[in-house]
Amino acid sequence: MRSKINLQGGAIIHNPIDYIIECMAMDQAGVEIQRIQTEHRLKLAEFWGIREGDRILEIGCGQGDTTAVLAYFAGESGFVHGVDTAPPHYGAPVTLGAASERLTQSPLGSRIQIDLETDILSPLLDYEENSFDIVVLSHCSWYFESAEQLEAVLQKARAWGRRLCFAEWDPRITHPEQYPHLLAVLVQAQYEVFKKNSSSNVRTLFTPGQIKGIAEQSGWSVRREKTFYSPQLQDGLWEVDMTLQSYQSELSDIEKAPSKLVTLIQSEIYLLQEAKQTHGIKPLSTYALCAE
């Protein structure tokens, strides 16, 4: 991991994490959370081989956790174009609009463009062939409505970039403490099947094998794969707490929910509550790939 960066005037920041999180929107209570999130994404950027001068299209940029790291690695001669289908008011505790405004006005802002409410699959959206060196999807694929939608996005983006860099949670648990996170996303994925519209974090659950297969069906050739475990990430706890708080309302919103589905999810909730108390909660690992 890079240990310093030269800024204008010759000043040197010896801690890249401090520099990056200073560019992001958060309250004081969120500084440690952002530090942990940024450390994780620095590992991803290192694996992906993001370099000075890279032009990057980031699909599903969200609040910019990965966007800021990509911009840091791409340097002053690089560029990151982040797009997301969500509106500016989406997201908590910081909305996407507030996060993108802070990031684009920060010292990294001159190398960043963020377009929200932007659908990659819109026939009105297109870029010239090889406009970008890299296309990035970072922890966003579970927001997709279906495998077909993810394949269509990757296929359309194939003409725009020379390389694909991808990261998503890996449901293949290797530690007992990851079991609650897995149960939480499985519960969410099950009642998502019955929704016509959703704003949930887990809409379609993909495994590493499915992701690799979809990428290759879209015209990409996977060159490298790696699994990262970042045990300090807070996402597992967030997903577990949200699932326990919302599963009853989610089930009540399903019109004519099958009784067997209700019983199944209630059984999984019991397992989730027990696992939370027995094992504690750690996040799932992250599966990452590079393709050309």
N, C-alpha and C positions, 0 to 999 in steps of 0.2 A: 504494500500500500504506500502511496506517495506520502512523504513526511513533510513536504513544504511546497509552497507555490509562490512564485515571484509575482508581485503586483506592480502596478504602475508606480514609478518613483523608486523602485528597488526594494521596497519593503517586503519582508518575508513573513508569511504566516506559517508557523511550524506545525500547527494542528489543523489539518484540513477539515475535520469534523466541526470544530468551532467556527471556522470560516463559513461552511455550508449552512449550518443551522442558524447562523446570524442572518442569513438571507431569507429565512422562512417565517411564515406567520404562526405565532403561538403565544400563549400567555406564559408567565414565569413557571407555572406548574407543569407546563408541557415541555420544558427544555430537556429534561432527562429522557422523556419518552422519545422526543425527536432525535436525541443523540443515539439511542439504541436503534431506531429505525434507519438512521443515516449510516451507522456502522455496517448494518446488514447490506445496504445497497452499495456501499463501497466495495464489499466483497463480490457482489454481482458484477459491478463495472470492471473490476480487475479481471474476473474470469472471462467476461465478454471481450476484453481487449480494447476498450474504448480509448482512443488516442487523440492527441492534440490535432485539431483541424477537422475532426469528423463532423459530418453533417448527418443529423439523426432525426428520424421521425419516430416519436413516441406515441403509440396508440393506447388510449386508456390511461392518460397521465394523472387523473385524479387530483389530489391536493399538491402534487409535485414532489413527493418524497424521492422518487427516482429521477425526476426531471432535473432537480438541483445537482444531484451527483453526476449525471451525464454532462451537464453544462460545465461543471468543474473540471471533469476529465477532458472534455473537448477543447477547453481553453478559449482564449480570446479570438483565435482564428476559426473556431468551430461554431456550430449552430444546432440548437435543439428546438424542434417544432413539436409541441405537445398538443394532442387533440383528445377530446372526451365528449361522449354523447350527453353527459349530465349537464343540467342547467347550473348557473352560478350559485343558486341558493341551496344546492344539494351538499350534504356532508356535515359532519359534526366531529369535534366541537368547533372546527374552523370550516367554513363553507369553501367550496371550490373557487368561488369568485374572489373571496378575501385572500385565499392562499395564492392564487395566480397573480393578483394585483401586487401583493407583497413581493413575490418572487421576481416579477418582471421589472419592479422598481428597485431591486437590490443591486449590489455590485455584479451579480451574475446576469442581470436582466438584459443587457445589450446583446447577449447571445441566445436569448430565449424568446419564443413566440408561443402563446397558448391560445387555442381556439376551443371554447366550450360549446355545447349544443351542436356538435359537429359529427355527422354520421359518415364514417369512412365509406359505407356502401351506397351513399347517395350518388345518383348518376350525374349530379352537378359537381361532384368533387373528383378531381383527378390531378396528378402531378406528372411531369415529364419523366420519361424513362430514366432510371438511375439518378433521380434528383437527390437521393440520399445515399450515404455510405452504409447506413445501418437503419433497420426498422426494429424498434423495441416494443415488446409487450411485457410489462412487469407487474405481476400480481394483479392482473385484471381479467384473465380469461374466465374465471368463475362467475363474472358479471354477465357473460354472454348468454343469450337466450337459448342457444342450441349449438350442437357440434357443427351443424350446417352453416350457421352464422359465422362461427370462428373460421371455418374453412374458407368461406367466401371472402372474409377480411384478409386472411393470409394470402389467398390467391390473387386478390386485387393488388395487395402491397408488393407482390413478387416483382412486378415491373418497376417499382419505385426505388428499391434498395438492393444493394449488392449482398448484404448480410442480414440475417435475422437473429436477434438476441431475445430470448424468451425466459421468463421465470414464473413459476406458480407453486403454490403449496403442494406438498407431496403427501398423499393420504396413506402411504406405506409407513406405518409407525415403527420406530426402532427403540422407543423408550416408553415405559408405562405412563409417564407423565403426559405423553402426547394423546393418550386415549380419549380424554375429555374433549379435546379440540376436534378429533375425528368424529366422535359421536355428535357434537354440536353441528358440524357441517353436514353430516348425513341426515340429521333431523330436518335442517333447513332445506336441503336438496329434495327431500321427499315431498314436503308440502308445496314446494315451488312447482312441481309437476302439474298442479291443479290451478295455477294462476295464469290469467291472461296478461296481466301487467304486473310489474314488480319493481321495487326499489331495494331489494334485499342484497346482502353481500354475497350470498351463494345462490345462484340461479341455475347453473349447470356445473356439476362436479366432473372434472376431467382428471384422469390418472396420467402419469408420465408416459405410459405406453400409448394412450390415446392422443396425447399432445404430439408426440413424435410422429405418429401415424398421420394425423391431420396435417402437420407441417409438410410431410413428404408427399401427401396427396395433393397439396397446394403448389407443388413444384419446387420445394426447398429440399436440399440435401443436408441432413444433420451431420455435422463434423465432430462436435464435442458435446458431452453431457457431464453434469456434475450435480451432486446433491449437497446442499449446505444445511448445517444445523446451527441456528442462532437462538440459543435457549432463552436469552433475555428478552426477545420480542414479546410484546404484550398482546398480540393478536389472538392467541389461544384463549386467554382470559376474557377478552372482549367478546369473542364469539360465544363462549360458554355462558357468560352472564346475559347476553342478549337473547340467546335461545331459551334460557330458563325463564326470562321475564316475558317473552313474547309468544311462546308456543301455543298457549291457550287462545289468545286472540287470533293467531294465525289459523288455527284449526277452525275457530268459529266463523272466520271469513270465507272458508271453503264451502260453497253451496253443495249440499247433499254429500258431505264428506263420508266416504265408506267407513262403516263401523270398524272394520279390520285395520284401516289406516289409523284411526284414532287410537285403537288399542295398541298398535305397534309403536306409535310415537310416544304414548304414555309409558310403555315398557322401556323405551330408549331413554326417556327423561329420568326414570328411576335409576337406570344404569349410570346416566350422566351425573346425577346428584351423588350417587355412591362413589363414583370414580373421582369426582372433584374432592370429596372428603378423604378418600383413601390415598390417592396418588398425588394430589396437587395438580397444577396445570402448567404445562409447557407447550409451546407452539409446535405445530407440524414442521418438518424440515421443508426446504425449498428445492424443487427440481429446476435446473437451469440447462439451457442448450444454446449452442451456436450453430447456425445453418447458413448455407450459401446457395 
